[in-house]
Amino acid sequence: MAHAIAFDTLAYAKKLKAVGFTEEQAEVQAEAISDLINEQLAAKQDLKELELRMTVKIGAMLIALAMILFAGLPLLIR
């Protein structure tokens, strides 16, 4: 997965400086939030890939269940 999510750290730091943060505070805060976004949040593509993998796994489980039921069907018919 690990698709990057765009986050403009410079624009964010400028906004922080505009409301009274020092340049150092603004830069540290912008970098911390950028790291958090890139490490913790899932991008749409990440979710689509996860959905596909889950769909495949659930499909495989349904096929396995159907095979088990059909294999046991003769025992139930007796």
Residue pairs with C-beta under 8 A, 6 or more apart in sequence:
1 42
1 43
1 45
1 46
1 49
1 50
2 46
3 43
3 45
3 46
4 38
4 43
5 37
5 38
5 41
5 43
7 33
7 34
7 37
7 38
9 30
9 31
9 33
9 34
10 30
12 26
12 29
12 30
12 33
13 23
13 26
13 27
13 29
13 30
14 26
16 25
16 26
16 29
16 30
17 23
17 26
21 29
42 50
